[in-house]
Amino acid sequence: MKACWQRAIVEFESKVMRDVSKAEFLTVWAPAYLEAFDESTTRAAFKVTGIIPFNPNFVTAEQMKPSEATSTRGEFPMPQPSPVRAITNSMRLHPPTRFDLSPSNIALSSNLASSSPPQTPSRRRSWDEMENIDPVLWSPSKKMRTLYAHLGSTSTGSLLLSSPKIKSYDTSIIAPVIQHVPRSIKAPDWTLLASDGAEEGYKSRNQLENEIAALQKQLALARQNVVVRDNIIEEANATMIFQNVGLKKMKEALHQQEEKAATDRARLFKGRAQVLSSDEFTNQVKDMNTAKKLKDAGKEAKRVARERKKELREELEKEWAQMKERHVAAVEIWSQECSELLAAKTKKKDLPPKPKLGKKPQIPVEEDDEDDLEDEVIDDGDV
């Protein structure tokens, strides 16, 4: 069909000297279709199905075997969250090796994962780029970064990887998903294990073949159950990983709420009972007052320094304006002098140089008081 269609296009373009338009598409395509799909091509298409000519042995019994029901996705009471699916897909694409399962490597990977910065959307790799990398180059750290990339591509997982403090209205608590083996997968007949071949005595060949066939059938059912249960355990572990990440973010938010900046207006320590008449509490109040006086004195000194710097800046601006005025006057005098010298046929290389403005006067470099000013504003807001 492709060859006939290409040949029809070439003939049409060579005849009318332009491309095929939408109105002319059917006129060009229909003859190519009739030329390609004749009786021989139709019979060849049906031949591979074993229908024309009829061939019952064309499709083997192995190909006719029904597919194994190993997927439990349709049996879940609710769909899995996208972060859980991301973790599960990452584990399936890159299964852990014996080195990854060692206790020492698990501890090392957890430390690397906690210290690695989250991947921003602009730095994440595409799925095709990650899947086309040589498997030999996949180190544990790269697998962890891949896991972060999968999580960052989801709406809920990206919130857990972000640096801002998590809020209660940003995410909802995911209801637990109780998984089980689907009813479509039958349990193996474990009674075959209880039979003792030695006590049954002699068995004929047909009996042994039937027994082997029954054992193979039950073994296939057992394998299906093992695969499904492994998938359930894998997704349960992924759910626990996701919940652990969420709990860490919640703990960080709770810690930030509990460890607010201490104020110097009160002295009620850590929510514990205090004896207000004790020497310890009195000394702490005295130390607090002394520290407050020192802090106020420091603020006053910084305020005076800022005012002095402001006055110095204004003086420098006035001086800079005067320098520019003097420079403009000097340039006018220089221009007039150069005109007179050129009129006297003086060479340009012998003319006097143009007056320079000079550098703008700067404030002497001192300690930066911007941070101190921010601290003062914050302290004033605590009043």
C-alpha positions in Angstrom: 0.0 0.0 0.0 2.8 2.4 0.8 4.5 1.8 -2.5 1.3 2.3 -4.5 0.4 5.4 -2.6 3.9 6.9 -3.1 3.8 6.0 -6.8 0.4 7.7 -7.2 1.6 10.9 -5.4 4.7 11.1 -7.7 2.6 10.6 -10.8 0.1 13.3 -9.7 2.8 15.8 -8.8 4.7 15.3 -12.0 1.5 15.8 -14.0 0.1 18.9 -12.3 3.4 20.3 -10.8 2.1 20.8 -7.3 1.2 19.0 -4.1 -1.9 17.0 -3.5 -4.7 19.2 -1.9 -7.4 18.1 0.5 -10.0 18.2 -2.2 -7.9 15.9 -4.5 -6.8 13.5 -1.8 -9.6 10.9 -2.4 -9.0 11.1 -6.2 -5.4 10.1 -5.8 -5.8 7.7 -2.8 -8.7 5.6 -4.2 -6.8 4.2 -7.3 -3.8 3.5 -5.1 -6.0 1.6 -2.6 -7.6 -0.5 -5.4 -4.3 -1.3 -6.9 -2.8 -2.4 -3.6 -5.7 -4.5 -2.1 -6.4 -7.0 -4.8 -7.4 -10.7 -4.4 -3.8 -11.8 -3.9 -3.0 -9.4 -1.1 -6.3 -10.1 0.6 -5.6 -13.9 0.5 -2.1 -13.3 1.8 -3.5 -11.3 4.8 -5.9 -14.1 5.7 -3.2 -16.8 5.1 -1.3 -15.7 8.2 -4.4 -16.3 10.3 -4.9 -19.9 9.1 -8.3 -19.2 7.5 -7.6 -19.0 3.7 -6.4 -21.6 3.0 -7.7 -23.4 6.1 -4.8 -24.5 8.3 -5.8 -25.6 11.9 -2.1 -26.1 12.9 -1.0 -22.6 12.0 -1.7 -21.3 15.5 0.0 -23.5 18.0 -1.5 -24.7 21.3 1.0 -22.6 23.2 -0.2 -19.4 21.4 -3.8 -20.3 22.2 -3.2 -20.6 25.9 -5.1 -17.8 27.8 -3.1 -15.1 29.4 -2.2 -15.4 33.1 -4.3 -13.3 35.4 -1.5 -11.7 37.4 -2.7 -8.1 37.5 -4.7 -7.0 40.6 -5.2 -3.5 39.3 -8.9 -4.1 38.5 -9.6 -5.8 41.9 -8.5 -2.9 44.1 -11.2 -1.2 46.1 -9.8 2.2 45.0 -7.0 3.3 42.6 -3.5 3.6 43.9 -2.2 7.2 44.4 0.2 8.4 41.7 3.2 8.7 44.0 2.8 5.0 45.0 2.6 4.0 41.3 5.7 6.1 40.6 7.7 4.3 43.3 6.4 0.9 42.2 7.3 1.6 38.5 10.8 2.7 39.5 11.3 -0.5 41.5 10.1 -2.6 38.6 12.2 -0.8 36.0 15.3 -1.1 38.1 15.0 -4.0 40.6 17.5 -4.0 43.5 20.6 -6.1 43.3 22.2 -8.2 46.1 24.5 -5.2 46.9 21.5 -2.9 47.2 19.8 -5.3 49.7 22.8 -5.4 52.0 22.3 -3.6 55.3 25.3 -1.4 55.0 24.3 -0.1 51.5 20.7 0.5 52.7 22.1 2.8 55.5 24.3 4.6 53.0 21.5 5.1 50.5 19.2 6.5 53.2 21.9 9.0 54.2 22.4 10.0 50.5 18.7 10.3 50.0 18.3 12.6 53.0 21.1 14.9 51.9 20.3 15.1 48.2 18.3 18.2 47.1 15.0 17.6 45.4 15.0 17.7 41.6 13.2 20.7 40.2 11.0 20.3 37.1 13.6 22.1 34.9 16.4 19.6 36.0 14.4 16.4 35.7 15.2 14.0 32.9 12.5 12.7 30.6 11.3 9.2 30.9 12.7 8.2 27.5 16.1 9.6 28.4 16.2 7.7 31.7 15.0 4.4 30.2 17.6 4.5 27.4 20.6 4.7 29.8 22.9 1.7 29.9 21.8 -0.4 32.9 25.5 -0.9 33.8 25.6 2.8 34.6 22.8 2.7 37.2 24.4 3.2 40.6 22.4 3.3 43.8 22.6 7.1 43.9 21.3 7.3 40.4 18.5 5.0 41.2 17.6 7.2 44.1 17.7 10.3 41.9 15.5 8.4 39.4 13.0 7.7 42.2 13.0 11.4 43.1 12.4 12.2 39.4 9.4 9.9 39.3 8.0 11.4 42.6 8.6 14.9 41.4 6.5 14.2 38.3 3.4 13.7 40.4 1.3 16.4 42.0 1.4 15.0 45.5 4.9 13.7 45.4 6.4 17.0 44.2 4.9 18.6 47.4 6.8 16.2 49.6 10.1 16.9 47.7 9.7 20.7 47.8 11.5 22.8 50.4 8.5 25.0 51.6 6.8 24.0 54.8 3.9 21.6 54.2 0.5 22.9 55.1 -2.5 21.0 56.2 -4.7 22.1 53.3 -2.0 21.3 50.7 -2.5 17.5 50.9 -5.0 15.1 52.2 -4.4 11.9 54.2 -4.7 8.9 51.8 -7.1 6.2 53.0 -5.5 2.8 53.4 -5.8 0.3 50.6 -6.5 -3.3 51.7 -5.3 -5.6 48.9 -5.9 -9.3 48.5 -5.4 -11.9 45.9 -8.2 -11.6 43.3 -10.8 -14.3 43.2 -10.0 -15.0 39.6 -6.8 -16.6 40.7 -7.5 -20.0 42.3 -5.6 -21.3 45.2 -3.4 -24.4 44.5 -4.6 -27.8 45.7 -2.3 -28.3 48.6 -3.7 -31.8 49.3 -1.4 -33.1 46.7 1.5 -32.5 49.1 -0.1 -34.9 51.6 -0.1 -37.9 49.3 2.8 -40.4 49.9 3.8 -42.1 46.7 5.6 -44.9 48.6 2.5 -46.1 50.3 0.4 -46.1 47.1 2.6 -48.8 45.5 3.1 -49.3 41.9 1.7 -46.7 39.4 1.4 -47.1 35.7 2.8 -44.7 33.2 -0.6 -43.1 32.6 -1.1 -42.5 36.3 2.3 -40.9 36.6 1.7 -38.7 33.6 -1.6 -37.6 35.0 0.0 -37.0 38.4 2.8 -34.9 36.8 0.2 -32.9 34.8 -1.8 -32.2 37.9 1.3 -31.1 39.8 2.4 -28.8 36.9 -1.1 -27.3 36.9 -1.0 -26.6 40.6 2.6 -25.4 40.4 1.5 -22.8 37.8 -1.3 -21.7 40.1 1.2 -21.4 42.9 3.5 -19.3 40.8 0.6 -16.9 39.9 -0.2 -16.6 43.6 3.4 -15.8 44.4 3.7 -13.2 41.7 0.5 -11.5 42.8 1.5 -11.5 46.5 4.9 -10.2 45.6 3.3 -7.3 43.8 1.0 -6.6 46.8 4.0 -6.6 49.1 5.9 -4.4 46.8 3.1 -1.8 46.6 2.6 -2.0 50.4 6.3 -1.3 50.9 6.0 1.6 48.4 3.0 2.9 50.4 5.1 2.8 53.6 7.9 4.7 51.8 5.5 7.4 50.7 3.9 7.6 54.2 7.4 7.9 55.7 8.2 10.8 53.5 4.9 12.5 54.4 5.5 11.9 58.1 9.0 13.5 57.9 7.5 16.6 56.2 4.8 16.8 58.9 7.4 16.4 61.6 9.5 19.2 60.1 6.4 21.5 60.0 5.6 20.6 63.6 9.2 21.2 64.7 9.1 24.6 63.1 5.9 25.4 64.9 7.3 24.3 68.2 10.7 26.0 67.9 9.6 29.5 67.1 12.0 32.4 67.7 12.3 33.0 71.5 11.1 36.3 72.7 12.8 38.4 75.4 9.5 39.6 76.8 8.6 36.5 78.8 10.4 33.8 80.7 8.2 30.7 80.7 10.6 27.9 79.8 9.6 25.0 77.6 6.1 24.7 79.1 7.5 23.3 82.4 6.6 24.3 85.9 8.5 27.4 87.2 9.0 28.6 90.8 8.8 32.4 90.3 10.4 33.1 93.7 13.4 30.9 93.1 16.9 32.3 92.7 17.3 30.5 89.4 14.3 32.2 87.9 15.4 35.6 89.3 18.8 35.2 87.8 17.3 34.3 84.5 15.1 37.4 84.6 18.2 39.6 85.4 20.2 38.0 82.6 17.2 38.6 80.3 17.0 42.3 81.2 20.8 42.7 80.9 20.8 41.1 77.4 17.8 43.3 76.4 19.7 46.5 77.5 22.7 45.5 75.6 20.6 44.7 72.6 18.9 48.1 72.8 22.2 49.8 73.2 23.5 48.0 70.1 20.4 49.1 68.2 20.9 52.7 69.2 24.5 52.6 68.1 23.5 51.1 64.7 20.8 53.7 64.3 23.3 56.5 64.9 25.7 54.8 62.4 23.0 54.6 59.8 22.1 58.3 60.2 25.8 59.2 60.0 26.1 57.1 56.8 23.0 58.8 55.4 24.4 62.2 56.0 27.7 61.2 54.5 25.9 59.8 51.4 24.1 63.1 51.0 27.3 65.1 51.2 28.9 62.8 48.7 26.0 63.3 46.3 26.4 67.1 46.6 30.1 66.8 46.0 29.5 64.5 42.9 27.0 67.1 41.5 29.7 69.9 42.0 32.3 67.7 40.3 30.0 67.2 37.2 29.4 70.9 37.0 33.1 71.7 37.1 33.7 69.0 34.5 31.1 70.5 32.2 32.7 74.0 32.5 36.2 72.5 32.0 35.1 70.7 28.8 33.6 74.0 27.4 36.9 75.8 28.1 38.8 72.9 26.5 36.6 72.9 23.4 37.1 76.6 22.9 40.9 76.3 23.4 41.0 73.4 20.9 39.0 75.4 18.3 41.5 78.3 18.7 44.5 76.0 18.3 43.0 74.3 15.2 42.4 77.7 13.7 46.1 78.4 14.3 46.8 75.2 12.3 48.0 73.2 15.3 48.1 69.5 14.8 45.5 67.4 16.5 48.1 65.3 18.2 49.4 68.4 19.9 46.1 69.4 21.3 45.7 69.3 25.1 43.9 66.2 26.5 40.2 66.4 27.3 39.5 66.9 31.0 38.4 63.8 32.8 35.5 63.6 35.2 37.1 61.3 37.6 35.5 58.5 39.7 32.4 59.1 41.8 33.2 59.4 45.5 32.1 56.3 47.4 31.3 55.7 51.1 34.1 53.9 52.9 33.5 50.2 53.1 32.2 49.2 56.5 30.2 46.3 57.9 26.9 45.7 56.3 24.1 46.8 58.5 21.2 45.5 56.4 21.0 42.2 58.3 21.0 44.1 61.6 18.3 46.3 60.3 16.2 43.3 59.3 16.7 41.8 62.8 15.6 45.1 64.3 12.5 45.2 62.2 11.7 41.6 63.2 12.3 42.3 66.9 10.0 45.4 66.7 7.3 43.2 65.2 7.4 40.9 68.3 6.3 43.7 70.6 
